[in-house]
Amino acid sequence: MTDTKQFVNAAEEKMANAIDHLDEQLAHIRAGKANAKILDGVRVSYYGSLTPLSSVATVTTPDAKTILITPWEKSLIKEIEKAIINSEVGITPENNGEVVRLGIPPLTEERRRTLAKQSKHEAENAKISVRNARRDAIELLKKSVKDGMPEDVEKDAEADVQKIHDRYIKKVDELYAAKEKEIMTV
């Protein structure tokens, strides 16, 4: 006979990972405010290999509309500029020979709607992951009934998994609502 706790805990861990992933994905969506995370995907050519921008420069946000990139080696300014232009960030960098500045432009209404749709898509993906974790746990519980677990114990564990599922779906909705509000606020 197997322990139901291990199935429930495994499902909860998968659901927590889905929430963490959603949080990370939503942080990369630019909402009109300066956020250093939008540069996480930028790779700079550094001594012949592509290196994350954060490994060759300090990235800061001195105010809500500016991202400041201070390279550790002055010779990298052109490479950083080229990497940002070639990336999907969509902002043209400016440099003064010392630092690279990214001015965050205000979002248009159409761009806000597009970003809100992108956020909704990420939230839906997280919900799918949470549902899949629930489904997997319930399947394992049903199999364990065949292996000799009492049905009432299985049903109780199934109810626990459902409660956890509902809690995580609510978290996904809350994260999405907060991001949508952030995007749509002018």
C-alpha positions, -999 to +999 in steps of 0.1 A: +000+000+000+014+034-009+011+067+009-012+093-005+008+122+009+036+116-016+012+119-046-004+151-031+030+166-023+043+159-057+013+175-073+016+205-051+053+209-060+045+208-097+018+234-092+042+256-072+067+253-101+040+264-126+033+295-104+071+303-102+074+300-140+044+322-146+058+348-122+091+347-142+073+350-176+052+379-165+082+398-152+097+397-187+066+414-202+074+451-204+046+472-189+058+507-196+080+508-165+117+502-164+125+466-153+159+451-156+144+416-162+134+426-198+171+423-206+175+388-192+173+372-227+200+395-242+233+378-250+265+398-257+294+386-278+322+385-252+356+370-263+339+349-289+311+334-269+275+347-262+273+358-226+242+370-207+242+408-204+241+406-166+275+388-167+293+416-185+276+447-171+257+462-142+220+468-151+201+493-130+169+513-131+176+548-118+140+559-125+107+544-138+115+553-175+152+545-178+174+514-177+211+521-172+237+495-184+272+501-171+297+477-188+326+463-168+349+469-198+344+501-219+352+481-251+319+462-247+297+492-252+293+487-290+287+449-284+261+456-258+244+481-281+244+457-310+230+428-288+201+450-276+193+462-311+193+426-324+172+413-294+134+413-291+135+441-265+123+467-291+141+497-276+169+516-293+199+521-269+218+553-265+254+554-253+276+583-242+309+564-242+305+554-205+271+538-202+243+525-223+208+541-216+175+526-226+146+550-225+113+532-219+087+547-242+051+551-231+030+522-244+003+528-270-032+515-264-028+488-291+006+477-275-011+475-241-038+452-255-012+430-271+008+428-238-024+420-219-031+391-244+004+378-240+000+379-202-033+360-205-016+334-227+011+329-201-016+326-174-035+300-194-003+280-198+002+280-161-034+269-155-028+240-180+003+230-160-016+231-127-044+210-142-020+185-156-004+181-122-038+175-107-047+149-134-014+131-129-019+129-092-054+116-096-043+089-121-016+078-096-042+076-068-066+056-090-038+031-098-029+028-062-065+017-055-058-013-078-027-020-057-048-023-025-054+012-012-089+017+002-112+037-020-122+061+008-086+070+014-081+076-024-112+098-025-100+119+005-066+123-012-084+133-045-103+159-026-070+173-011-055+175-046-086+193-058-084+219-030-047+225-037-056+228-074-082+254-067-058+274-045-032+275-073-057+284-100-068+313-078-031+324-075-027+323-113-058+345-117-045+369-091-010+372-108-027+377-141-051+403-128-022+422-112-001+422-143-031+432-165-038+461-142-001+471-143-001+470-182-034+488-186-026+516-161-015+547-180 
